[in-house]
Structures are given as C-alpha cells and as structure tokens.
Amino acid sequence: MFWYDLRYSIVYQQLVDGVQIADVKRFFLFGGSDRGEEIVIDIAAVWERKLAATRCHVSQFGQREEALEWLARWNHEIGECCGLNYAEAFHQMQVW
C-alpha cells in the first residue's frame, strides 16, 4: 500500500500538465557499499565548494574542524580506489 500511495496518490498531485510519471529503474544510496555495485563520482573539481557548503550545515557539523577532516579523508579514500583525488560513492539498486 505504501508503494502505491507513494507512486500514484502523491505523485499525481505534483505533476504539471503533460508530464508523465517517471518509470524508475534504479536508484542510488549515498555512501556506497562493500558489494561492488558502486557508482563513483569524481568530485575533485568541486571539492572546495562542497567543503564550503558543508561548513554551512552547522546543525550537522558545527564548528568542529575534525568532522571536516574526517569528510576529507573519507572522500579521498574513496577517490584513491579509482585513481582520483576526491570522490563520492553511491550504491546502485535496481527497482523491480
């Protein structure tokens, strides 16, 4: 019932004239997994921008520089696996 409500009842109310419901075949979960179904995105070109935006999320990171250092290490480790400086990983899931 939840899937039906999510896909039809809510979505129809938000559609503009002429736009059809998308048929989602897959979706991505931030953070990746260890099952090898990752999509890795090179974020080196936008790294400084991401860091600046993250600093704006005071409720999540506050003024704690160690949290930002952790984020830098995490994104760098993901990137190193693919020969990149900074990257983000997403776990891909198929919708059946």
Phi, psi and omega in degrees: 000321180299314181299317179300312180298316181296316187280325187251303186298313182284314186296316182303322181292340183260356182283145171266160182307130175088351180266129181268159176294135178288143175259092186289124179261333180203159175218167188235134177255128182296138175110340180072190179207181178259016183263004175078018180253037185271151166248124181250129182247128176287118181246014183302321183292338182243014185302312181297323178294319177297317180298317178296318179294321180296323178298336179285342181272069184299326181293337181260321185245340182059212178258020184280106180295331180295330177293321178289326176295320176299316179299318179297315178299315182299311180293328177290318178297319176298315180296319181304326180298337184241012181075027180246161179281310177224140180207162172239147180244144178229136176275127181268130177236136177275143174260128183257000000 
